[in-house]
Amino acid sequence: MGAARLLEHEVFRKASRREPCPVCGHPDWCGFNSYLCSCMRVGEGAIKHITLSNGQVAHLHRLQPGRVIPGQDREDLFPREAPLAPADARDRVYRHFLRLLDLHPRHKEELIRRGLSEGEIKRNGYKSIPEQVNPWIICKKLTRSGLDLAGIPGFYRAESKYGGSYWTFNSSPGYFIPLRDTKGRIQALQRRMDDKRNGKYMLFSGHSDRGGCSCGTPAHVARPGEVKDGRVWITEGQLKADIAAAYLSAVVIGAQGATSWKPVVPEVLELGAREIVIAYDRDQETNKEVARGKRMLAAELKKLGITVREAIWRARSKEEKGIDDALVAGLEIRVVGS
């Protein structure tokens, strides 16, 4: 493919401090794309010299993979961890991001099997991690829409083989679960992984050494289509909270885990809840960490003057240890004093 055809397939972008010229290393005056560089300073090695309308000469270089940008070190290439962006900014980016994605049929079938209706699946906003589209293409669409990905957990910078860096994200197969605060803003994303060898659920977060940042261990506030139970329920697991909210017709807060109870407390206070029902997994009877997390959460809520109850049920198998599976199975859920 000739130089003219290459230019037709990808526009040139101006050199900048973030992406300096891959030939001379300067942050201005030059332009380039993934294949060619129009350098205004270095003529040696150019495949063509073009005289511009202002009389200046642009030197057209064909770029080769692995070209090193002069004067650029790793610290310049990958900025330090960005501070976490405000909740409104995260919500805006994540909503745009999810609108660019689809839900794969196999993930939709799994969610239906878990007990959610098609309407609830659509309303909750689950989307599959793209498998056929390169992540950097989606990131480019976001930034071209005027969105800043700095400080948005899950996005980080990768090194370009032509020099410089670009925004990207981990695209291991699975689907996204939006995590919302009391105002319904998406504050983070959780991933339900197809390959569970390294963990079934993983937060969309990290890569602080590449300009990314952590989302912490946020609690998720799940709301049903219509609230009929004025109590606020608390369980362990964000998808579990979505399912439980649909069956209980109540607001359900999903903690990241039984021991990650501290982020739950501010959400309870923000909701103004006066009565709480803790619905942790029934393996608390044998799992000391789950039992300890429940006791600490209950003690903290009681200190704040909040009435604390507990949900219990008789599981027929280990598949019904969670409140979500118990509700889907039609088991009787009893609420007792804590």
C-alpha positions as YAML, in Angstrom:
chain: A
units: angstrom
residues:
- id: 1
  name: MET
  ca: [0.00, 0.00, 0.00]
- id: 2
  name: GLY
  ca: [1.43, 3.41, -0.99]
- id: 3
  name: ALA
  ca: [1.84, 6.47, 1.18]
- id: 4
  name: ALA
  ca: [-1.26, 8.12, -0.24]
- id: 5
  name: ARG
  ca: [-3.41, 5.07, 0.56]
- id: 6
  name: LEU
  ca: [-2.03, 4.98, 4.10]
- id: 7
  name: LEU
  ca: [-2.93, 8.60, 4.63]
- id: 8
  name: GLU
  ca: [-6.48, 7.89, 3.45]
- id: 9
  name: HIS
  ca: [-6.92, 5.10, 6.01]
- id: 10
  name: GLU
  ca: [-5.78, 6.95, 9.13]
- id: 11
  name: VAL
  ca: [-5.66, 10.68, 9.81]
- id: 12
  name: PHE
  ca: [-2.52, 12.33, 11.12]
- id: 13
  name: ARG
  ca: [-2.48, 13.64, 14.67]
- id: 14
  name: LYS
  ca: [-0.34, 16.55, 15.78]
- id: 15
  name: ALA
  ca: [2.71, 15.91, 17.92]
- id: 16
  name: SER
  ca: [2.17, 16.84, 21.56]
- id: 17
  name: ARG
  ca: [3.89, 16.58, 24.90]
- id: 18
  name: ARG
  ca: [2.02, 13.35, 25.54]
- id: 19
  name: GLU
  ca: [2.77, 12.00, 22.04]
- id: 20
  name: PRO
  ca: [5.92, 13.66, 20.67]
- id: 21
  name: CYS
  ca: [7.15, 13.19, 17.12]
- id: 22
  name: PRO
  ca: [8.44, 9.60, 16.76]
- id: 23
  name: VAL
  ca: [11.29, 10.82, 14.52]
- id: 24
  name: CYS
  ca: [12.69, 13.97, 16.12]
- id: 25
  name: GLY
  ca: [11.15, 13.64, 19.59]
- id: 26
  name: HIS
  ca: [9.79, 17.20, 19.72]
- id: 27
  name: PRO
  ca: [6.25, 17.95, 20.99]
- id: 28
  name: ASP
  ca: [5.23, 20.35, 18.22]
- id: 29
  name: TRP
  ca: [5.19, 21.18, 14.52]
- id: 30
  name: CYS
  ca: [5.17, 17.53, 13.28]
- id: 31
  name: GLY
  ca: [2.35, 15.05, 12.65]
- id: 32
  name: PHE
  ca: [2.02, 11.29, 12.41]
- id: 33
  name: ASN
  ca: [-0.25, 8.24, 12.37]
- id: 34
  name: SER
  ca: [0.50, 4.55, 12.93]
- id: 35
  name: TYR
  ca: [2.35, 4.20, 9.59]
- id: 36
  name: LEU
  ca: [3.86, 7.53, 8.58]
- id: 37
  name: CYS
  ca: [5.40, 10.58, 10.20]
- id: 38
  name: SER
  ca: [5.56, 14.04, 8.67]
- id: 39
  name: CYS
  ca: [8.63, 15.42, 10.48]
- id: 40
  name: MET
  ca: [9.53, 19.08, 10.01]
- id: 41
  name: ARG
  ca: [13.07, 18.72, 11.34]
- id: 42
  name: VAL
  ca: [14.74, 15.47, 10.25]
- id: 43
  name: GLY
  ca: [15.18, 14.84, 6.52]
- id: 44
  name: GLU
  ca: [17.65, 11.97, 6.71]
- id: 45
  name: GLY
  ca: [15.98, 8.61, 5.96]
- id: 46
  name: ALA
  ca: [12.75, 10.17, 4.65]
- id: 47
  name: ILE
  ca: [10.92, 8.38, 1.83]
- id: 48
  name: LYS
  ca: [9.64, 11.67, 0.43]
- id: 49
  name: HIS
  ca: [10.08, 15.43, 0.89]
- id: 50
  name: ILE
  ca: [6.99, 17.61, 0.47]
- id: 51
  name: THR
  ca: [7.09, 21.38, -0.02]
- id: 52
  name: LEU
  ca: [4.15, 22.93, 1.82]
- id: 53
  name: SER
  ca: [2.18, 25.99, 0.71]
- id: 54
  name: ASN
  ca: [4.16, 28.19, 3.14]
- id: 55
  name: GLY
  ca: [7.43, 27.08, 1.56]
- id: 56
  name: GLN
  ca: [8.50, 24.82, 4.43]
- id: 57
  name: VAL
  ca: [9.54, 21.22, 3.74]
- id: 58
  name: ALA
  ca: [7.92, 18.25, 5.48]
- id: 59
  name: HIS
  ca: [9.94, 15.03, 5.54]
- id: 60
  name: LEU
  ca: [7.77, 11.91, 5.20]
- id: 61
  name: HIS
  ca: [9.12, 8.90, 7.13]
- id: 62
  name: ARG
  ca: [7.74, 5.38, 7.13]
- id: 63
  name: LEU
  ca: [7.46, 4.21, 10.75]
- id: 64
  name: GLN
  ca: [8.75, 0.85, 11.88]
- id: 65
  name: PRO
  ca: [7.44, -1.16, 14.86]
- id: 66
  name: GLY
  ca: [9.46, -0.66, 18.02]
- id: 67
  name: ARG
  ca: [10.71, 2.84, 17.15]
- id: 68
  name: VAL
  ca: [11.94, 4.59, 20.31]
- id: 69
  name: ILE
  ca: [10.98, 8.20, 20.81]
- id: 70
  name: PRO
  ca: [14.11, 10.25, 21.55]
- id: 71
  name: GLY
  ca: [14.31, 11.67, 25.05]
- id: 72
  name: GLN
  ca: [11.27, 9.77, 26.39]
- id: 73
  name: ASP
  ca: [11.63, 7.60, 29.49]
- id: 74
  name: ARG
  ca: [9.21, 5.26, 31.23]
- id: 75
  name: GLU
  ca: [8.12, 7.89, 33.76]
- id: 76
  name: ASP
  ca: [7.00, 10.20, 30.92]
- id: 77
  name: LEU
  ca: [5.36, 7.34, 29.06]
- id: 78
  name: PHE
  ca: [3.30, 6.10, 32.02]
- id: 79
  name: PRO
  ca: [2.25, 8.88, 34.39]
- id: 80
  name: ARG
  ca: [1.83, 8.16, 38.06]
- id: 81
  name: GLU
  ca: [-1.46, 6.94, 39.50]
- id: 82
  name: ALA
  ca: [-4.21, 9.47, 38.87]
- id: 83
  name: PRO
  ca: [-6.43, 10.56, 41.77]
- id: 84
  name: LEU
  ca: [-9.90, 9.01, 41.71]
- id: 85
  name: ALA
  ca: [-12.27, 11.14, 39.60]
- id: 86
  name: PRO
  ca: [-15.42, 12.58, 41.26]
- id: 87
  name: ALA
  ca: [-18.55, 10.38, 41.28]
- id: 88
  name: ASP
  ca: [-20.30, 12.48, 38.60]
- id: 89
  name: ALA
  ca: [-17.32, 12.16, 36.24]
- id: 90
  name: ARG
  ca: [-17.09, 8.40, 36.76]
- id: 91
  name: ASP
  ca: [-20.81, 8.01, 36.17]
- id: 92
  name: ARG
  ca: [-20.63, 10.03, 32.93]
- id: 93
  name: VAL
  ca: [-17.69, 8.01, 31.53]
- id: 94
  name: TYR
  ca: [-19.09, 4.61, 32.52]
- id: 95
  name: ARG
  ca: [-22.52, 5.37, 31.02]
- id: 96
  name: HIS
  ca: [-20.92, 6.40, 27.70]
- id: 97
  name: PHE
  ca: [-18.65, 3.36, 27.85]
- id: 98
  name: LEU
  ca: [-21.47, 0.87, 28.43]
- id: 99
  name: ARG
  ca: [-23.52, 2.40, 25.61]
- id: 100
  name: LEU
  ca: [-20.73, 1.38, 23.22]
- id: 101
  name: LEU
  ca: [-21.02, -2.28, 24.29]
- id: 102
  name: ASP
  ca: [-23.54, -5.10, 23.80]
- id: 103
  name: LEU
  ca: [-24.64, -8.02, 25.97]
- id: 104
  name: HIS
  ca: [-23.59, -11.38, 24.52]
- id: 105
  name: PRO
  ca: [-26.41, -13.97, 24.30]
- id: 106
  name: ARG
  ca: [-24.50, -16.40, 26.55]
- id: 107
  name: HIS
  ca: [-24.23, -13.75, 29.28]
- id: 108
  name: LYS
  ca: [-27.88, -12.83, 28.94]
- id: 109
  name: GLU
  ca: [-28.82, -16.50, 29.29]
- id: 110
  name: GLU
  ca: [-26.69, -16.77, 32.42]
- id: 111
  name: LEU
  ca: [-28.37, -13.74, 33.99]
- id: 112
  name: ILE
  ca: [-31.81, -15.17, 33.20]
- id: 113
  name: ARG
  ca: [-30.74, -18.47, 34.75]
- id: 114
  name: ARG
  ca: [-29.70, -16.55, 37.87]
- id: 115
  name: GLY
  ca: [-33.27, -15.30, 38.17]
- id: 116
  name: LEU
  ca: [-33.40, -11.91, 36.47]
- id: 117
  name: SER
  ca: [-35.99, -10.95, 33.87]
- id: 118
  name: GLU
  ca: [-35.07, -9.41, 30.52]
- id: 119
  name: GLY
  ca: [-36.46, -6.08, 31.74]
- id: 120
  name: GLU
  ca: [-34.31, -6.17, 34.87]
- id: 121
  name: ILE
  ca: [-31.24, -7.12, 32.86]
- id: 122
  name: LYS
  ca: [-31.76, -4.12, 30.58]
- id: 123
  name: ARG
  ca: [-32.51, -1.74, 33.45]
- id: 124
  name: ASN
  ca: [-29.44, -2.80, 35.44]
- id: 125
  name: GLY
  ca: [-27.20, -2.22, 32.41]
- id: 126
  name: TYR
  ca: [-25.08, -5.37, 32.21]
- id: 127
  name: LYS
  ca: [-22.81, -5.41, 29.15]
- id: 128
  name: SER
  ca: [-20.29, -7.92, 27.81]
- id: 129
  name: ILE
  ca: [-16.61, -7.10, 27.68]
- id: 130
  name: PRO
  ca: [-15.89, -6.67, 23.93]
- id: 131
  name: GLU
  ca: [-14.11, -9.60, 22.31]
- id: 132
  name: GLN
  ca: [-14.05, -8.53, 18.66]
- id: 133
  name: VAL
  ca: [-13.17, -4.82, 19.06]
- id: 134
  name: ASN
  ca: [-9.79, -3.64, 20.27]
- id: 135
  name: PRO
  ca: [-10.08, -1.80, 23.63]
- id: 136
  name: TRP
  ca: [-8.06, 1.18, 22.40]
- id: 137
  name: ILE
  ca: [-10.63, 1.83, 19.66]
- id: 138
  name: ILE
  ca: [-13.37, 2.15, 22.28]
- id: 139
  name: CYS
  ca: [-11.16, 4.37, 24.42]
- id: 140
  name: LYS
  ca: [-10.50, 6.60, 21.43]
- id: 141
  name: LYS
  ca: [-14.25, 6.98, 20.90]
- id: 142
  name: LEU
  ca: [-14.62, 8.04, 24.52]
- id: 143
  name: THR
  ca: [-11.83, 10.61, 24.41]
- id: 144
  name: ARG
  ca: [-13.05, 11.97, 21.06]
- id: 145
  name: SER
  ca: [-16.40, 12.53, 22.78]
- id: 146
  name: GLY
  ca: [-14.60, 14.89, 25.16]
- id: 147
  name: LEU
  ca: [-14.35, 12.44, 28.07]
- id: 148
  name: ASP
  ca: [-11.23, 12.35, 30.24]
- id: 149
  name: LEU
  ca: [-10.25, 8.80, 31.25]
- id: 150
  name: ALA
  ca: [-7.71, 9.91, 33.86]
- id: 151
  name: GLY
  ca: [-8.94, 8.94, 37.31]
- id: 152
  name: ILE
  ca: [-11.57, 6.51, 35.94]
- id: 153
  name: PRO
  ca: [-10.85, 3.03, 37.40]
- id: 154
  name: GLY
  ca: [-10.30, 0.33, 34.81]
- id: 155
  name: PHE
  ca: [-8.65, 2.50, 32.17]
- id: 156
  name: TYR
  ca: [-4.87, 2.74, 31.89]
- id: 157
  name: ARG
  ca: [-2.19, 3.59, 29.36]
- id: 158
  name: ALA
  ca: [-0.27, 1.11, 27.22]
- id: 159
  name: GLU
  ca: [2.93, 1.64, 25.28]
- id: 160
  name: SER
  ca: [2.57, 2.08, 21.54]
- id: 161
  name: LYS
  ca: [4.98, 0.13, 19.35]
- id: 162
  name: TYR
  ca: [5.44, 3.33, 17.37]
- id: 163
  name: GLY
  ca: [6.26, 5.38, 20.45]
- id: 164
  name: GLY
  ca: [4.07, 7.18, 22.99]
- id: 165
  name: SER
  ca: [1.15, 5.61, 24.82]
- id: 166
  name: TYR
  ca: [-2.61, 5.25, 24.50]
- id: 167
  name: TRP
  ca: [-5.66, 4.51, 26.68]
- id: 168
  name: THR
  ca: [-6.86, 0.92, 26.93]
- id: 169
  name: PHE
  ca: [-8.44, -1.58, 29.35]
- id: 170
  name: ASN
  ca: [-8.33, -5.29, 30.18]
- id: 171
  name: SER
  ca: [-10.59, -7.16, 27.77]
- id: 172
  name: SER
  ca: [-10.55, -10.66, 29.29]
- id: 173
  name: PRO
  ca: [-13.95, -12.21, 28.41]
- id: 174
  name: GLY
  ca: [-16.83, -11.73, 30.81]
- id: 175
  name: TYR
  ca: [-19.48, -9.12, 31.50]
- id: 176
  name: PHE
  ca: [-19.70, -5.86, 33.41]
- id: 177
  name: ILE
  ca: [-21.89, -5.31, 36.47]
- id: 178
  name: PRO
  ca: [-22.45, -1.57, 37.14]
- id: 179
  name: LEU
  ca: [-21.98, -0.62, 40.81]
- id: 180
  name: ARG
  ca: [-24.17, 2.31, 41.87]
- id: 181
  name: ASP
  ca: [-24.34, 4.66, 44.82]
- id: 182
  name: THR
  ca: [-27.46, 5.89, 46.62]
- id: 183
  name: LYS
  ca: [-28.10, 8.43, 43.84]
- id: 184
  name: GLY
  ca: [-27.98, 5.78, 41.13]
- id: 185
  name: ARG
  ca: [-24.62, 6.96, 39.79]
- id: 186
  name: ILE
  ca: [-22.30, 4.28, 38.42]
- id: 187
  name: GLN
  ca: [-19.26, 4.64, 40.63]
- id: 188
  name: ALA
  ca: [-17.37, 1.51, 39.50]
- id: 189
  name: LEU
  ca: [-17.68, -1.65, 37.42]
- id: 190
  name: GLN
  ca: [-17.29, -5.25, 38.47]
- id: 191
  name: ARG
  ca: [-16.45, -8.02, 36.01]
- id: 192
  name: ARG
  ca: [-17.99, -11.50, 36.06]
- id: 193
  name: MET
  ca: [-15.25, -13.48, 34.37]
- id: 194
  name: ASP
  ca: [-15.80, -16.29, 31.86]
- id: 195
  name: ASP
  ca: [-12.52, -17.88, 32.96]
- id: 196
  name: LYS
  ca: [-12.86, -18.29, 36.74]
- id: 197
  name: ARG
  ca: [-9.38, -19.69, 37.43]
- id: 198
  name: ASN
  ca: [-8.13, -16.35, 38.79]
- id: 199
  name: GLY
  ca: [-11.41, -15.42, 40.43]
- id: 200
  name: LYS
  ca: [-15.07, -15.34, 39.45]
- id: 201
  name: TYR
  ca: [-15.63, -11.65, 40.18]
- id: 202
  name: MET
  ca: [-12.99, -8.97, 39.63]
- id: 203
  name: LEU
  ca: [-13.19, -5.21, 39.94]
- id: 204
  name: PHE
  ca: [-12.51, -3.08, 36.86]
- id: 205
  name: SER
  ca: [-9.65, -1.27, 38.53]
- id: 206
  name: GLY
  ca: [-5.92, -0.88, 39.11]
- id: 207
  name: HIS
  ca: [-2.82, -0.49, 36.88]
- id: 208
  name: SER
  ca: [-1.65, 2.46, 39.01]
- id: 209
  name: ASP
  ca: [1.82, 2.08, 37.49]
- id: 210
  name: ARG
  ca: [0.35, 2.89, 34.06]
- id: 211
  name: GLY
  ca: [-1.72, 5.95, 34.82]
- id: 212
  name: GLY
  ca: [-4.71, 3.97, 36.11]
- id: 213
  name: CYS
  ca: [-6.20, 4.03, 39.59]
- id: 214
  name: SER
  ca: [-8.04, 1.89, 42.13]
- id: 215
  name: CYS
  ca: [-11.76, 2.06, 42.83]
- id: 216
  name: GLY
  ca: [-11.32, 0.61, 46.32]
- id: 217
  name: THR
  ca: [-13.99, -1.84, 47.51]
- id: 218
  name: PRO
  ca: [-17.22, 0.11, 46.89]
- id: 219
  name: ALA
  ca: [-20.62, -1.09, 48.09]
- id: 220
  name: HIS
  ca: [-23.37, -1.32, 45.49]
- id: 221
  name: VAL
  ca: [-26.87, 0.06, 46.09]
- id: 222
  name: ALA
  ca: [-29.38, -2.06, 44.15]
- id: 223
  name: ARG
  ca: [-32.93, -0.75, 43.65]
- id: 224
  name: PRO
  ca: [-35.97, -2.66, 42.38]
- id: 225
  name: GLY
  ca: [-38.42, -1.26, 39.85]
- id: 226
  name: GLU
  ca: [-40.79, -0.53, 42.75]
- id: 227
  name: VAL
  ca: [-39.89, -0.40, 46.46]
- id: 228
  name: LYS
  ca: [-42.48, -2.16, 48.64]
- id: 229
  name: ASP
  ca: [-40.32, -3.07, 51.65]
- id: 230
  name: GLY
  ca: [-39.14, 0.02, 53.53]
- id: 231
  name: ARG
  ca: [-36.28, -1.86, 55.19]
- id: 232
  name: VAL
  ca: [-32.81, -1.83, 53.66]
- id: 233
  name: TRP
  ca: [-31.20, -5.24, 53.17]
- id: 234
  name: ILE
  ca: [-27.47, -5.94, 53.12]
- id: 235
  name: THR
  ca: [-25.80, -8.92, 51.47]
- id: 236
  name: GLU
  ca: [-22.35, -9.88, 50.20]
- id: 237
  name: GLY
  ca: [-21.95, -9.55, 46.46]
- id: 238
  name: GLN
  ca: [-23.13, -6.95, 43.96]
- id: 239
  name: LEU
  ca: [-24.92, -9.18, 41.44]
- id: 240
  name: LYS
  ca: [-26.49, -10.98, 44.39]
- id: 241
  name: ALA
  ca: [-27.84, -7.60, 45.56]
- id: 242
  name: ASP
  ca: [-29.41, -6.93, 42.14]
- id: 243
  name: ILE
  ca: [-31.19, -10.28, 42.18]
- id: 244
  name: ALA
  ca: [-32.32, -9.96, 45.79]
- id: 245
  name: ALA
  ca: [-33.66, -6.43, 45.20]
- id: 246
  name: ALA
  ca: [-35.84, -7.70, 42.34]
- id: 247
  name: TYR
  ca: [-37.39, -10.48, 44.49]
- id: 248
  name: LEU
  ca: [-37.66, -8.55, 47.77]
- id: 249
  name: SER
  ca: [-38.92, -5.28, 46.22]
- id: 250
  name: ALA
  ca: [-36.47, -3.59, 48.57]
- id: 251
  name: VAL
  ca: [-33.25, -1.60, 48.37]
- id: 252
  name: VAL
  ca: [-30.37, -4.05, 48.83]
- id: 253
  name: ILE
  ca: [-26.78, -3.01, 49.48]
- id: 254
  name: GLY
  ca: [-24.16, -5.42, 48.14]
- id: 255
  name: ALA
  ca: [-20.83, -5.40, 49.97]
- id: 256
  name: GLN
  ca: [-17.72, -6.45, 48.06]
- id: 257
  name: GLY
  ca: [-17.43, -9.28, 50.57]
- id: 258
  name: ALA
  ca: [-18.35, -10.20, 54.13]
- id: 259
  name: THR
  ca: [-15.22, -8.54, 55.49]
- id: 260
  name: SER
  ca: [-15.58, -5.41, 53.30]
- id: 261
  name: TRP
  ca: [-18.42, -4.01, 55.44]
- id: 262
  name: LYS
  ca: [-17.02, -0.51, 56.10]
- id: 263
  name: PRO
  ca: [-18.06, 0.98, 52.69]
- id: 264
  name: VAL
  ca: [-21.62, -0.20, 53.43]
- id: 265
  name: VAL
  ca: [-22.10, 2.08, 56.44]
- id: 266
  name: PRO
  ca: [-21.95, 5.46, 54.59]
- id: 267
  name: GLU
  ca: [-24.51, 4.15, 52.07]
- id: 268
  name: VAL
  ca: [-26.85, 3.13, 54.91]
- id: 269
  name: LEU
  ca: [-26.55, 6.60, 56.44]
- id: 270
  name: GLU
  ca: [-27.06, 8.29, 53.05]
- id: 271
  name: LEU
  ca: [-30.26, 6.29, 52.59]
- id: 272
  name: GLY
  ca: [-31.48, 7.37, 56.01]
- id: 273
  name: ALA
  ca: [-32.30, 3.76, 56.90]
- id: 274
  name: ARG
  ca: [-33.66, 3.08, 60.40]
- id: 275
  name: GLU
  ca: [-34.00, -0.69, 60.06]
- id: 276
  name: ILE
  ca: [-31.52, -3.03, 58.41]
- id: 277
  name: VAL
  ca: [-31.76, -6.72, 57.51]
- id: 278
  name: ILE
  ca: [-28.41, -8.46, 57.14]
- id: 279
  name: ALA
  ca: [-28.63, -11.35, 54.67]
- id: 280
  name: TYR
  ca: [-25.13, -12.79, 54.55]
- id: 281
  name: ASP
  ca: [-24.51, -16.27, 53.14]
- id: 282
  name: ARG
  ca: [-25.51, -19.21, 55.33]
- id: 283
  name: ASP
  ca: [-21.93, -20.49, 55.32]
- id: 284
  name: GLN
  ca: [-21.40, -18.02, 58.18]
- id: 285
  name: GLU
  ca: [-22.17, -21.00, 60.37]
- id: 286
  name: THR
  ca: [-18.91, -22.62, 59.27]
- id: 287
  name: ASN
  ca: [-16.96, -19.67, 57.81]
- id: 288
  name: LYS
  ca: [-15.45, -17.63, 60.64]
- id: 289
  name: GLU
  ca: [-14.60, -14.66, 58.40]
- id: 290
  name: VAL
  ca: [-18.21, -14.31, 57.23]
- id: 291
  name: ALA
  ca: [-19.51, -14.60, 60.78]
- id: 292
  name: ARG
  ca: [-16.99, -12.06, 62.05]
- id: 293
  name: GLY
  ca: [-17.81, -9.60, 59.26]
- id: 294
  name: LYS
  ca: [-21.52, -9.86, 60.07]
- id: 295
  name: ARG
  ca: [-20.93, -9.24, 63.79]
- id: 296
  name: MET
  ca: [-18.74, -6.18, 63.14]
- id: 297
  name: LEU
  ca: [-21.25, -4.67, 60.68]
- id: 298
  name: ALA
  ca: [-24.15, -5.24, 63.08]
- id: 299
  name: ALA
  ca: [-22.22, -3.71, 65.99]
- id: 300
  name: GLU
  ca: [-21.33, -0.59, 63.97]
- id: 301
  name: LEU
  ca: [-24.92, -0.07, 62.81]
- id: 302
  name: LYS
  ca: [-26.28, -0.50, 66.33]
- id: 303
  name: LYS
  ca: [-23.86, 2.17, 67.56]
- id: 304
  name: LEU
  ca: [-25.52, 4.52, 65.09]
- id: 305
  name: GLY
  ca: [-28.95, 3.78, 66.55]
- id: 306
  name: ILE
  ca: [-30.09, 1.61, 63.64]
- id: 307
  name: THR
  ca: [-32.28, -1.44, 64.27]
- id: 308
  name: VAL
  ca: [-30.53, -4.55, 62.97]
- id: 309
  name: ARG
  ca: [-32.31, -7.76, 61.92]
- id: 310
  name: GLU
  ca: [-31.03, -10.90, 60.26]
- id: 311
  name: ALA
  ca: [-32.44, -12.98, 57.40]
- id: 312
  name: ILE
  ca: [-32.26, -16.75, 57.81]
- id: 313
  name: TRP
  ca: [-33.45, -19.67, 55.68]
- id: 314
  name: ARG
  ca: [-33.04, -23.41, 55.58]
- id: 315
  name: ALA
  ca: [-30.92, -24.27, 52.55]
- id: 316
  name: ARG
  ca: [-31.70, -27.61, 50.91]
- id: 317
  name: SER
  ca: [-28.26, -27.72, 49.24]
- id: 318
  name: LYS
  ca: [-25.02, -25.75, 49.08]
- id: 319
  name: GLU
  ca: [-26.41, -24.07, 45.95]
- id: 320
  name: GLU
  ca: [-28.84, -22.10, 48.14]
- id: 321
  name: LYS
  ca: [-26.40, -20.61, 50.62]
- id: 322
  name: GLY
  ca: [-26.91, -17.09, 49.21]
- id: 323
  name: ILE
  ca: [-30.03, -14.94, 49.64]
- id: 324
  name: ASP
  ca: [-30.38, -14.64, 45.85]
- id: 325
  name: ASP
  ca: [-30.45, -18.39, 45.21]
- id: 326
  name: ALA
  ca: [-32.77, -18.92, 48.18]
- id: 327
  name: LEU
  ca: [-35.24, -16.36, 46.81]
- id: 328
  name: VAL
  ca: [-35.11, -17.79, 43.28]
- id: 329
  name: ALA
  ca: [-35.67, -21.28, 44.71]
- id: 330
  name: GLY
  ca: [-38.74, -20.02, 46.58]
- id: 331
  name: LEU
  ca: [-37.39, -20.82, 50.06]
- id: 332
  name: GLU
  ca: [-39.00, -19.21, 53.07]
- id: 333
  name: ILE
  ca: [-36.95, -16.25, 54.30]
- id: 334
  name: ARG
  ca: [-37.44, -15.40, 57.97]
- id: 335
  name: VAL
  ca: [-36.34, -12.10, 59.52]
- id: 336
  name: VAL
  ca: [-35.27, -12.37, 63.16]
- id: 337
  name: GLY
  ca: [-33.69, -10.09, 65.73]
- id: 338
  name: SER
  ca: [-29.93, -9.79, 65.69]
...
